[in-house]
Amino acid sequence: MLPSDMVGNKKPYDRHKHGEGLNGFFGEVLGKTIDRESTTEEGKHCKKARENMIDFTTYTFPQYITDPFHDHVAEALTKVSYPPHHKDYDPTYQYLMLFAPPQHGKSELVSTRLPPFFLANNPDLPVGMVSYAATLAERNSRNARAVLQDPKFNQVFPNLKGQFDNWRVHEWHTHDVGTGEPAGGYALAVGVGGAITGHGFGLIVIDDPIESWAHAQSERIRETTWGWWLGTLKTRIWEGGKIILMMTRWHKDDLAGRILEEEGTSVVRPAHSITPVDTTAAGDAFNGALAVALAEGASLEAAADFANRAAALSTMREGAQPSLPTREEVDAFAHDFGGSA
């Protein structure tokens, strides 16, 4: 979580212009669609897909397999997508950081499914999609754009479509079917260091601003990334706009580390000293335990301690699933090795 003064204020956030969220934007057409679909299982799933990111993801991508980690991330992304006048709007979900190893399904949620879902909830707000290189940013943009073209997206949000006369890979705009006019929202893909003059954003998604472990060790690359963030990117966020930074951490002085040091706060919890047997699934154990503890209402510090214990226990056994500990074992571990249950 980042402090509210970390970004410059550009365009005022017009609460009246943004209407009343999904129901105000789609109006009677959406209401009739919901009524017609509410009697079937697919219809119920479609209705839930309008309300939260995890159901939107599984409805538009049925092959996507979720676990508590994805559920927790999607819950946060749903809250990020709410406009200020939404009944469940939470101002603490304005700036988010997400750290996870590669191949955890985070990009599918954050870079592919979130932009169209956010645009459906905030039809006149631009979305900036940032990665370490323009090629990756444009790949993410292409994937997100494909979601908006999917017939299942049209079933969920029937009044928002692509504006096909303004439909490039690096920049694509949306169209309000109800008014027959451009909706105002669009997505712009850019690599770190790229030009974004003339653009402002209601949401900026940063997906892996540094390419690899080797690049993260380069002080020059870290300084270049930090300078672009400080002097260019964060000046492009509108008042009331939101920022999501998602990355694999390879260096304590990477972009996330520098932001936390210069502009925010961080929580550091000690790890347990153990003799590992097999580290397979340690990350899965940590992520799953962290999501469970947070879902149960634990503080971030307590949840991190719980996840540390689960991960440490998993490394003391061989295998993947067989190494995952039970709740009772994690609680007992606190007494045997120190810490609170």
N, C-alpha and C positions, 0 to 999 in steps of 0.2 A: 504494500500500500504506500502511495506516495503523497506528499503534502499538497494542499490545494494551491499553494503559491508557486509550484514548480514550473508552471507554464505561463506564457504570455496570453493576455486577453485580446482577442482580435474582434471577431464579429459577435455582437450581443446575441444571446440565446433567446429568441422570441417565443415565449411560451404560448402566445395566442396563435401565432402563425403555424405552429406545429400541431395544432388541433388537439384532439382527444385520443391520441394513440391509435391502436389498431381499429377499434370500433368507430372512432370518428373518421378515420381515413377511408375505411372500406364501407362504412355506413350500412344501408339497407341490403346491399348486395351480399355482403359478408354475413349478415344476420340470417338471411334466407338460406345461404349455403350451409351454415351451421345447423339450422333446423332440419334441413333435408338430409344431412349426413349423420345426425346424432343417433340414428337407430341401428347402424351397422358398426361392427368392430373397427373396420377401416375408417369409417366416418368419425368414430370416437377418437381414434388415433390422430386423424387429421385435425380435429378440433383441439386436441391437446398440443399438437405441433404448432399451433398459432400462439400458444401460451408459454412454451419453454423450449430451451435449446436442445435438451436431450431428446425430447420427443420429435422435435423438428428434424434432428439429425437422423434418428432411426426411421422416421417416416420417409424422408427423401433418400436415405441410404440404408435400406433394410439389412445389408450385410455387415453394418458396423456393429462390432461387439463391444459392449460397455461393461465397466466394472465400477466400484465405488469411486475410484480416481476420476473417471470421466464424468460420473454423476456430479461430483463436487465441483469440477471445473465448469461444467455446463450450467450449474446453478448460478455460479458467479457471472458467467457470460450472459445469462438471461437478465440478471439485475443490471448489468452494464447496458443492455439494450433498452431498458425502460426509459421513456422520455420523462421529464421532470414532473408532469402532471399525472403520471400513471399512479394508480392507487398503491402499488407496491414499490414505488421509486425509493431508492436508498442512496443518498448522496455520498456515502462512504465507498460506493462502487464506481468511482470516477477514474481511479488509476489503479491498475492491477499489474503485478508481476507473476509470471508462471515459470518455474524452473523444473525441468524434467529431462531425463536422458533421451537420446534419439529413439525413434520407433515406439513411442508410447501413445500414438494416436492424437497428439495434441494439435498438430497442424490441421488435421481434418476438422476438428472442432473450431479452432481459432481463426485459421486463414481461409478455409474453404466454406464452412457453413455459417460462420458468424456474419460476414459482410452482407449476404442477402437477407439474413434474418434481421440484422440491425437496420438495413434500409427499409424493410417492410414496417418496422416499428417507428422509424424516423425518416419518412420518405423524402424529406428535403435536405438531409444532411450528407455531405460528402464523406467518403471513407478513404483514408490513406493506407496503402498496403506496402510495407517496407521490409526489405530483406537485405542481406549483405551484398547482393548483386542484382542488377535489373533483371537478369534472366530468371532467377528464382522468384523475384517479386511478380514477374509477368506470368510465370507458371502458376503461382497461387491465384493470381487474378483470373487467369483462364479457367481454373477449376471452380472458382467462386461464381464466375459468369455463367458457367455451364449449369450450376445449380439453379440459377434464376430462369434458365431456359427449360428446365426439366418440367414436364407436365405435372409432376407431383407438387412442385413449388406453386404452380398455378392453381392447383386444387386447394392448397393451404392459404395462399394469398392471391385471390383471383383478380385483384385490381391493380397489381404491380407487374409490369412487364419491362422487357428491354426496349430502349429507344434505339431501334436498329439503324437509324441514319447517323448515330453517334455511338458506334459499337466496336471499338478497337480493343486489342488485348491489353494494352497498358492503361486505357481509360474508357470506361463504358458507363453510359447514362441510363436512367430509368424513366418509365413512362406511366402516367396515371390513366388507366383505362376509363375510369369514371368521368374525368374531365376532358380526356383526349389531349391533354397537354403534358409536356415533360414534368416529371415529379419533382425535379430539382436536385435529387440525390444522385451521386455517381461514385465510382471507385477509381482511384488513381494508383497505379503500381510504380514504385521507384526503388532503385537500389541506394544503399548508403553512399552519400556523396553526390547523388543526383540532384538535378534542378527541380524545384517545386515552386518557383516564383509565380505569383498570381493565384495560388491555391490556398484555401483554408479548409480545415476539417472539423467535423463533429466527432469523428472517431479516427484514431491512428492505431493500426495494428503493426507491431514490430515483431517479425518472426525471424529469429536467428540473425542478429546484426553482424555477427562474426562467423566466418565460414567454418573454421576448424580449430582443433587444439593448437596446431602449429601457428595459425594466424593470431590466435589469442596470446601467444607468447611474444609477439612482436609489439614493442612499445610504440613504434610508429603507427601501426594499424590501430592500436587502441586509442592513441591520441587523435588520429584522424576521425575515428568514429565518434569520439567524445566531442570534438570540435564541431562536427556536422550536427550532432544532436543539439548542442548548446546554441549554436549560431543560426541554424536553419530549421531543423525539424520542429523543435518545441515552440518556436515562434509562430508556427502555422496552425496551432490548435485554437479553435474558437472558444469564446467564453462559454463555460458549461460543457465543453467538449471532453472526450474521454480518451485515455491512452492505455493500451495493453502491450506489455513487453514480455515476450515469450522467448526463452533461449535455453540452451545447454550451457551451464557454467563451466568454463575451462580455466579461468584466471580470476583471482580476487579483485583485480583492477579492470575487469571488463566493464561494458556499459552499465550493467545492472549494479555492479559493485561501486562504480563511481557515482551513480545517481544516489544510491543509498548512503554513501559516505558524504556527498556534497549536499544532498537535497532531501534526504529522508532518514528513516530509521530501519534497523534490521534486528532480527532475533537470532542469536547464536546459542546453540545448545551443545554441550559436550557429548562426544560419542563414548561408547563403552569399550574398555580394553579387554579384548577376548582373543582367543586363538582360532582363526577361521579354518574350516575344513573345506568348504565349497561356497563360493560367493554367488552361485547361480540363484537368481530370483530375489536377491537381497533388495534390489530396487523396487521390485513388485511388492515385496513385503512392507517396505517403508511407505510406499505410496498408498497401498490399501489401508494400512493401519492409520496413517495420517488422515485419510478421508473419513474413516470410521469415527475417529476421535473428534474431528471437527464437526461431523454430522450429529454427534451426541452432545455438542455444546461445549466441548473442552476449549480452554484458551489455546492460543497458538503455541505457547511455550509447553503446556502440558501435552498437547497433541504431538509436538515434535519429540518430546521425551518418550511417549508411548510408541511412536513410529521407530525411534532409534532402538528401543528394546526389541521390537518385532524383527527389525532388520538384522540386529546382532544375533538373535536366536537362530534366524534362518541360515546364517553362515556357519553355524556349528553342526550342521547336518548336511548330508549329501543329497543332491537332486534338486529339482525345482519345486513342484507341488508338495512332495513329501517333506520338504524342509520348512514349509510355512507353519508357524506356531499357532497354538490355540490361544484364546483369550486368557484362560487360566494360566498358561505357561508364561505369557507376557507379564501378567500381574505378579506371578511368583518370581520372575526374573528381577523385578525391581527390588525385592527383599534380598535376593541372593547376591546381586552385584551392585546394589546401591541405587538410590533414586527413589522417587515416589511412585506409587501405583496409580 
